[in-house]
Amino acid sequence: MQKLEKLSSSAVHKFVDENAGECIAFVAGSLIDNVVYSFPFGTMFCFETFANEWASVYTVLFFHKNRERGINKAWERINSLEEAVH
């Protein structure tokens, strides 16, 4: 797993567009949505992180195919965010 912090939503969208990413799950956030993207080479979880009262950034967890140790915890986090919304 790779962890990247403080990524802008535009940087994430650019990566997704350039690498044929597909949104497979999302949960509404305060300013930006929490999103899970699937790629031919792995899965990327983008979690909204507070930057200041006017902006949020992403904390990104990327799991390469065949190296998905810990991915269940990321899914649990997405599911708990979804339950909190409902």
Backbone as a printed PyTorch tensor [residue, N CA C, xyz], in Angstrom:
tensor([[[  0.8440,  -1.1820,   0.0000],
         [  0.0000,   0.0000,   0.0000],
         [  0.8850,   1.2400,   0.0000]],

        [[  0.4440,   2.2150,  -0.7370],
         [  1.0900,   3.5190,  -0.7220],
         [  0.1030,   4.5260,  -0.1500]],

        [[  0.6210,   5.4520,   0.6660],
         [ -0.2210,   6.4970,   1.2470],
         [  0.3240,   7.8440,   0.8030]],

        [[ -0.5630,   8.6580,   0.2530],
         [ -0.2190,  10.0200,  -0.1520],
         [ -1.1620,  10.9670,   0.5610]],

        [[ -0.6280,  12.0600,   1.0670],
         [ -1.4420,  13.0070,   1.8250],
         [ -1.4590,  14.3670,   1.1520]],

        [[ -2.5160,  15.1000,   1.4310],
         [ -2.6960,  16.4780,   0.9840],
         [ -2.7180,  16.6300,  -0.5270]],

        [[ -3.3900,  15.7020,  -1.2100],
         [ -3.5440,  15.8000,  -2.6540],
         [ -4.8000,  16.5890,  -2.9880]],

        [[ -4.6940,  17.4590,  -3.9730],
         [ -5.8650,  18.2220,  -4.4070],
         [ -6.7880,  17.3190,  -5.2120]],

        [[ -8.0530,  17.6980,  -5.2720],
         [ -8.9960,  16.9070,  -6.0600],
         [ -8.6150,  16.9600,  -7.5390]],

        [[ -8.0630,  18.0700,  -8.0040],
         [ -7.6560,  18.1510,  -9.4140],
         [ -6.5080,  17.1950,  -9.7150]],

        [[ -5.5760,  17.0100,  -8.7910],
         [ -4.4780,  16.0610,  -8.9960],
         [ -5.0070,  14.6310,  -9.0570]],

        [[ -5.9580,  14.3160,  -8.1970],
         [ -6.5610,  12.9820,  -8.1990],
         [ -7.3070,  12.7530,  -9.5100]],

        [[ -8.1210,  13.7140,  -9.9380],
         [ -8.8980,  13.5650, -11.1740],
         [ -7.9810,  13.4360, -12.3870]],

        [[ -6.8920,  14.1680, -12.3950],
         [ -5.9350,  14.0640, -13.5030],
         [ -5.3550,  12.6540, -13.5660]],

        [[ -4.9530,  12.1030, -12.4190],
         [ -4.4070,  10.7470, -12.3750],
         [ -5.4380,   9.7310, -12.8550]],

        [[ -6.6610,   9.8850, -12.3990],
         [ -7.7390,   8.9630, -12.7870],
         [ -7.9650,   9.0220, -14.2980]],

        [[ -8.0430,  10.2190, -14.8500],
         [ -8.2690,  10.3790, -16.2910],
         [ -7.1200,   9.7990, -17.1120]],

        [[ -5.8870,  10.0160, -16.6800],
         [ -4.7110,   9.5660, -17.4300],
         [ -4.4960,   8.0600, -17.3380]],

        [[ -5.1020,   7.4070, -16.3400],
         [ -4.8440,   5.9870, -16.1090],
         [ -6.0870,   5.1160, -16.1930]],

        [[ -7.1070,   5.6000, -16.8780],
         [ -8.3330,   4.8380, -17.1230],
         [ -8.9730,   4.3280, -15.8360]],

        [[ -9.0410,   5.2060, -14.8350],
         [ -9.6760,   4.8430, -13.5770],
         [-11.1860,   4.8570, -13.6880]],

        [[-11.8120,   4.0120, -12.8870],
         [-13.2700,   3.9170, -12.8720],
         [-13.7510,   4.0310, -11.4310]],

        [[-14.6850,   4.9340, -11.1890],
         [-15.2610,   5.0900,  -9.8550],
         [-16.1140,   3.8640,  -9.5460]],

        [[-15.7930,   3.1920,  -8.4290],
         [-16.5680,   2.0050,  -8.0530],
         [-17.3570,   2.2150,  -6.7660]],

        [[-17.0800,   3.3070,  -6.0520],
         [-17.8410,   3.6380,  -4.8400],
         [-17.5530,   5.0890,  -4.4700]],

        [[-18.5430,   5.7300,  -3.8640],
         [-18.3070,   7.0680,  -3.3160],
         [-19.2740,   7.3310,  -2.1800]],

        [[-18.8290,   8.2090,  -1.2950],
         [-19.6500,   8.6480,  -0.1680],
         [-19.5120,  10.1610,  -0.0950]],

        [[-20.6220,  10.8560,   0.0040],
         [-20.5900,  12.3110,   0.0770],
         [-19.7680,  12.7680,   1.2700]],

        [[-18.9490,  13.7840,   1.0330],
         [-18.1690,  14.3890,   2.0990],
         [-18.6900,  15.7840,   2.3770]],

        [[-17.9550,  16.5580,   3.1510],
         [-18.3780,  17.9250,   3.4540],
         [-18.1390,  18.8550,   2.2660]],

        [[-16.9170,  18.8430,   1.7400],
         [-16.5830,  19.6930,   0.6010],
         [-16.2390,  18.8880,  -0.6440]],

        [[-15.6330,  17.7320,  -0.4690],
         [-15.3360,  16.8230,  -1.5790],
         [-15.7580,  15.4140,  -1.1720]],

        [[-16.0780,  14.6100,  -2.1570],
         [-16.5510,  13.2560,  -1.8600],
         [-15.4000,  12.2950,  -1.5660]],

        [[-15.6840,  11.3130,  -0.7570],
         [-14.7740,  10.1870,  -0.5320],
         [-15.0370,   9.2170,  -1.6740]],

        [[-13.9820,   8.7800,  -2.3750],
         [-14.1640,   8.0130,  -3.6000],
         [-13.2110,   6.8250,  -3.6450]],

        [[-13.6900,   5.7390,  -4.2610],
         [-12.8520,   4.5750,  -4.5190],
         [-12.7880,   4.3950,  -6.0330]],

        [[-11.5660,   4.2970,  -6.5660],
         [-11.3500,   4.1040,  -8.0000],
         [-10.6750,   2.7750,  -8.2420]],

        [[-11.0790,   2.1370,  -9.3260],
         [-10.4620,   0.8890,  -9.7530],
         [ -9.6320,   1.1640, -11.0010]],

        [[ -8.4460,   0.5760, -11.0550],
         [ -7.5460,   0.6740, -12.1980],
         [ -7.1370,  -0.7330, -12.5970]],

        [[ -6.6600,  -0.9270, -13.8180],
         [ -6.1690,  -2.2440, -14.2010],
         [ -5.0360,  -2.7310, -13.2940]],

        [[ -4.3520,  -1.8050, -12.6440],
         [ -3.1830,  -2.1410, -11.8290],
         [ -3.4010,  -1.9730, -10.3290]],

        [[ -4.6340,  -1.6550,  -9.8990],
         [ -4.8750,  -1.5330,  -8.4630],
         [ -6.1490,  -0.7880,  -8.1140]],

        [[ -6.2710,  -0.4690,  -6.8240],
         [ -7.4480,   0.2170,  -6.2750],
         [ -6.9920,   1.4140,  -5.4560]],

        [[ -7.6710,   2.5450,  -5.6430],
         [ -7.2930,   3.7840,  -4.9550],
         [ -8.4710,   4.2940,  -4.1310]],

        [[ -8.2270,   4.5190,  -2.8400],
         [ -9.2080,   5.0820,  -1.9190],
         [ -8.8260,   6.5350,  -1.6590]],

        [[ -9.7670,   7.4480,  -1.8600],
         [ -9.5290,   8.8720,  -1.6490],
         [-10.4390,   9.3500,  -0.5190]],

        [[ -9.8280,   9.6960,   0.6040],
         [-10.5880,  10.1240,   1.7730],
         [-10.4560,  11.6320,   1.9650]],

        [[-11.5980,  12.2970,   2.1540],
         [-11.5930,  13.7350,   2.4150],
         [-10.8660,  14.0160,   3.7230]],

        [[ -9.9700,  15.0070,   3.6700],
         [ -9.2240,  15.4210,   4.8480],
         [ -9.3350,  16.9350,   4.9720]],

        [[ -9.6780,  17.4090,   6.1420],
         [ -9.8250,  18.8400,   6.4180],
         [ -8.5020,  19.5610,   6.1920]],

        [[ -8.5120,  20.6310,   5.3930],
         [ -7.3270,  21.4730,   5.2020],
         [ -7.4950,  22.7690,   5.9990]],

        [[ -8.6190,  23.4280,   5.7860],
         [ -8.9890,  24.6140,   6.5640],
         [-10.4970,  24.7950,   6.4120]],

        [[-11.0370,  25.8770,   6.9370],
         [-12.4990,  25.9900,   6.8940],
         [-13.0740,  26.1770,   5.4910]],

        [[-12.2150,  26.4160,   4.4930],
         [-12.6920,  26.6120,   3.1230],
         [-12.2600,  25.5120,   2.1580]],

        [[-11.4440,  24.5900,   2.6120],
         [-10.9110,  23.5980,   1.6630],
         [-10.6590,  22.2460,   2.3230]],

        [[-10.8290,  21.2320,   1.5140],
         [-10.4580,  19.8710,   1.8950],
         [ -9.4930,  19.3370,   0.8490]],

        [[ -8.6930,  18.3800,   1.2470],
         [ -7.7580,  17.6990,   0.3530],
         [ -7.9900,  16.2060,   0.5140]],

        [[ -7.2730,  15.4210,  -0.2590],
         [ -7.4130,  13.9760,  -0.1590],
         [ -6.2200,  13.3320,   0.5330]],

        [[ -6.5210,  12.3430,   1.3420],
         [ -5.5390,  11.3650,   1.7900],
         [ -5.8370,  10.1390,   0.9490]],

        [[ -4.8360,   9.6840,   0.2050],
         [ -5.0250,   8.6050,  -0.7630],
         [ -4.2950,   7.3480,  -0.3050]],

        [[ -5.0110,   6.2420,  -0.3540],
         [ -4.4150,   4.9320,  -0.1060],
         [ -4.5030,   4.1640,  -1.4130]],

        [[ -3.3500,   3.7120,  -1.9100],
         [ -3.3250,   2.9690,  -3.1720],
         [ -2.8390,   1.5550,  -2.9290]],

        [[ -3.6330,   0.5970,  -3.3790],
         [ -3.3000,  -0.8160,  -3.2400],
         [ -3.0400,  -1.3910,  -4.6240]],

        [[ -1.8090,  -1.8180,  -4.8820],
         [ -1.4650,  -2.4490,  -6.1520],
         [ -2.1060,  -3.8240,  -6.2350]],

        [[ -2.4820,  -4.2260,  -7.4340],
         [ -3.0280,  -5.5840,  -7.6380],
         [ -2.0230,  -6.5840,  -7.0960]],

        [[ -2.5280,  -7.6190,  -6.4720],
         [ -1.7190,  -8.6930,  -5.8810],
         [ -0.9100,  -8.2370,  -4.6660]],

        [[ -1.0950,  -7.0030,  -4.2260],
         [ -0.4660,  -6.5020,  -2.9970],
         [ -1.5110,  -5.7230,  -2.2220]],

        [[ -2.6020,  -6.3840,  -1.9390],
         [ -3.7570,  -5.7140,  -1.3540],
         [ -3.8900,  -5.9420,   0.1430]],

        [[ -2.7910,  -6.2100,   0.8090],
         [ -2.8300,  -6.3960,   2.2600],
         [ -3.3410,  -5.1300,   2.9350]],

        [[ -4.3480,  -5.2670,   3.7490],
         [ -4.9220,  -4.1240,   4.4550],
         [ -6.0770,  -3.4600,   3.7390]],

        [[ -6.4230,  -3.9400,   2.5480],
         [ -7.4830,  -3.2850,   1.7770],
         [ -8.8400,  -3.3860,   2.4810]],

        [[ -9.0450,  -4.4400,   3.2590],
         [-10.3280,  -4.5860,   3.9660],
         [-10.5600,  -3.4490,   4.9430]],

        [[ -9.5060,  -2.9440,   5.5810],
         [ -9.6660,  -1.8130,   6.5090],
         [-10.0960,  -0.5570,   5.7610]],

        [[ -9.5750,  -0.3640,   4.5530],
         [ -9.9760,   0.7910,   3.7560],
         [-11.4480,   0.6760,   3.3650]],

        [[-11.8740,  -0.5320,   2.9780],
         [-13.2940,  -0.7400,   2.6570],
         [-14.1670,  -0.5170,   3.8890]],

        [[-13.7050,  -0.9620,   5.0450],
         [-14.4640,  -0.7520,   6.2790],
         [-14.6240,   0.7430,   6.5670]],

        [[-13.5840,   1.5070,   6.2820],
         [-13.6480,   2.9580,   6.4990],
         [-14.6740,   3.5920,   5.5610]],

        [[-14.6720,   3.1890,   4.2910],
         [-15.6730,   3.6950,   3.3410],
         [-17.0770,   3.3240,   3.8100]],

        [[-17.2560,   2.0780,   4.2130],
         [-18.5750,   1.6220,   4.6720],
         [-19.0420,   2.3730,   5.9090]],

        [[-18.1220,   2.6720,   6.8350],
         [-18.5250,   3.4080,   8.0370],
         [-18.8930,   4.8510,   7.6940]],

        [[-18.2160,   5.4410,   6.7190],
         [-18.5840,   6.7920,   6.2710],
         [-19.9790,   6.7850,   5.6450]],

        [[-20.2630,   5.7420,   4.8930],
         [-21.5790,   5.6240,   4.2590],
         [-22.6760,   5.4590,   5.3020]],

        [[-22.4120,   4.6490,   6.3270],
         [-23.3910,   4.4590,   7.3830],
         [-23.6360,   5.7580,   8.1540]],

        [[-22.6010,   6.5540,   8.3310],
         [-22.7300,   7.8270,   9.0430],
         [-23.5970,   8.8220,   8.2800]],

        [[-23.5860,   8.7360,   6.9520],
         [-24.3890,   9.6340,   6.1190],
         [-25.8570,   9.2730,   6.2210]],

        [[-26.1560,   8.0090,   6.3630],
         [-27.5560,   7.5610,   6.4040],
         [-28.0100,   7.4840,   7.7960]]])
